Amino acid sequence: MNTTNFLLEFELNISEIRKLNKMYFEHLFRDRFIFISLFFLLVLIFFDFAYINEDQDISAWLIRSLALIVFFVVIEYSFINTISKIGFQLTKRFLKSDRFHNRYKITFTSLEIFVKSPLGELTHKWTSIEKAILTKNFLFLYVRGRNNYIISISNKDYDFRKMEELLAFVEKNVTHIIKV
């Protein structure tokens, strides 16, 4: 098999979409919320610094900024999971329309795995695949990383998917496939 020209693209079914949303995009929403809230905190501190008069002491600004950071971190981390879950649930309800289902795709190339959805895109190198397990209904690719994701691909009733080609590529170039 020529690995330089390897390219497969799978559209996902509803069960695969649910698994991906649960695994990937809840964490993606949490990370985005953390980034936005930290950006907001830095903007607040910057504007507070910009309006310091020459008469004011810089140590008062430092103490005020430190108190703001501590308060912000305590509040943020106590509510971050709740806020990110609410945002994720609202987005899922918005995306339940049938027109979004065909926008979920997994693309396999010789170098990377691309997971595309209306909620965001993720990329994994084949070197991050720790384990591959093939069951009667699914192929599971265990991705090691910060959150250790599992990519599940249904091999049941999908004749248009070239599962044999994907399995041969994974077996030959990535890792041994454990058959259960």
C-alpha positions in Angstrom: 0.0 0.0 0.0 1.4 3.4 -0.9 1.1 5.4 2.2 1.8 8.8 0.6 -1.5 8.7 -1.2 -3.6 7.3 1.6 -6.8 9.2 2.0 -10.2 8.1 3.4 -13.1 10.2 4.5 -16.0 8.8 6.6 -19.3 10.6 7.3 -20.5 9.8 10.7 -23.8 8.3 11.8 -25.8 9.6 14.8 -24.3 7.2 17.4 -20.7 8.1 16.3 -21.6 11.8 16.4 -22.9 11.4 20.0 -19.8 9.7 21.1 -17.6 12.3 19.5 -19.6 15.1 21.0 -19.3 13.6 24.5 -15.6 12.8 24.2 -14.2 15.7 22.2 -16.4 18.7 22.2 -17.3 18.9 25.9 -13.6 19.4 26.5 -13.3 21.8 23.6 -16.1 23.9 25.1 -14.4 23.9 28.5 -11.1 25.0 26.9 -12.8 27.7 24.9 -14.5 29.0 28.0 -11.3 29.1 30.0 -9.6 31.0 27.2 -12.4 33.6 26.9 -12.6 34.1 30.6 -8.8 34.5 30.9 -8.8 37.0 28.0 -11.6 38.9 29.8 -9.5 39.0 33.0 -6.4 40.3 31.2 -8.5 43.0 29.6 -9.9 44.1 33.0 -6.4 44.2 34.5 -5.0 46.1 31.5 -7.8 48.8 31.6 -7.3 49.1 35.4 -3.6 49.7 34.8 -4.2 52.2 32.0 -6.3 54.4 34.2 -3.8 54.7 37.1 -3.0 58.3 37.9 0.5 59.4 38.6 -0.5 60.2 42.1 -1.6 56.6 42.9 0.8 53.9 44.2 1.5 51.0 41.9 1.5 48.6 44.9 -2.3 49.4 45.4 -2.9 48.4 41.8 -0.9 45.2 42.2 -2.9 44.2 45.3 -6.1 45.0 43.6 -5.1 43.0 40.5 -4.0 40.1 42.7 -7.3 40.1 44.5 -9.2 40.2 41.2 -7.1 37.3 39.9 -7.7 35.1 43.0 -11.4 36.0 43.1 -11.7 35.3 39.3 -9.9 31.9 39.6 -12.0 30.7 42.5 -15.3 31.7 40.9 -14.2 30.4 37.4 -13.1 27.0 38.6 -16.2 26.5 40.8 -18.5 27.1 37.9 -16.5 26.2 34.8 -17.9 22.7 34.4 -21.5 23.9 34.8 -21.1 26.8 32.4 -19.3 24.7 29.8 -22.0 21.9 30.0 -24.8 24.4 29.6 -23.1 26.0 26.6 -22.5 22.6 25.1 -26.1 21.5 25.7 -27.4 24.7 24.1 -25.2 24.2 21.0 -26.2 20.6 20.7 -29.9 21.6 20.7 -29.2 24.2 18.0 -27.3 21.6 15.9 -29.9 18.8 16.1 -31.2 19.8 12.7 -30.7 17.2 10.0 -28.7 19.6 7.9 -25.7 19.4 10.4 -25.4 15.6 10.5 -23.6 15.4 7.2 -21.0 17.9 8.4 -19.5 15.4 10.8 -16.6 13.7 9.1 -13.4 11.8 10.0 -10.6 12.1 7.4 -7.7 9.7 7.5 -4.5 10.7 5.6 -1.1 9.1 5.7 0.1 11.5 8.4 -3.0 12.6 10.4 -6.6 12.0 11.4 -8.9 15.0 11.0 -12.2 15.1 13.0 -14.5 17.8 11.5 -17.8 19.0 12.9 -19.8 22.2 13.2 -18.5 22.5 16.8 -14.9 22.5 15.8 -12.0 20.6 14.2 -9.4 18.4 15.8 -6.3 16.8 14.4 -4.3 13.8 15.6 -1.1 12.4 14.3 -0.9 8.7 13.7 2.0 8.5 16.2 -0.5 9.5 19.0 -2.5 6.3 18.4 -1.7 4.1 21.4 -3.9 1.2 20.6 -6.4 -0.1 18.0 -9.2 -2.5 18.9 -11.6 -4.1 16.4 -14.9 -5.5 17.6 -17.8 -6.9 15.7 -19.4 -3.4 15.3 -16.6 -0.8 15.9 -13.0 0.1 15.4 -11.7 1.9 18.4 -8.5 4.1 18.1 -7.1 5.1 21.5 -5.4 8.5 21.2 -3.0 9.4 23.9 -2.7 13.0 24.8 -3.9 15.5 27.4 -7.4 14.0 27.5 -6.8 10.5 26.1 -9.6 10.4 23.5 -11.2 7.4 21.8 -12.1 7.5 18.2 -14.9 5.0 17.4 -15.7 4.1 13.9 -18.7 1.9 13.1 -18.0 -1.0 10.7 -21.5 -2.4 10.8 -23.8 -2.0 7.8 -21.5 0.5 6.0 -20.4 -1.1 2.8 -19.5 2.3 1.3 -16.8 2.7 3.9 -13.5 1.3 3.0 -12.9 -0.3 6.4 -10.6 -3.0 5.0 -8.4 -0.3 3.5 -8.3 1.6 6.8 -7.7 -1.6 8.8 -4.8 -2.6 6.5 -3.2 0.9 6.8 -3.5 0.9 10.6 -2.1 -2.7 10.9 0.8 -2.0 8.5 1.8 1.5 9.4 0.5 2.4 12.9 0.0 -0.4 15.4 -1.2 -4.0 15.7 -5.0 -4.2 15.8 -6.4 -6.2 18.7 -9.4 -8.2 17.6 -12.1 -8.8 20.2 
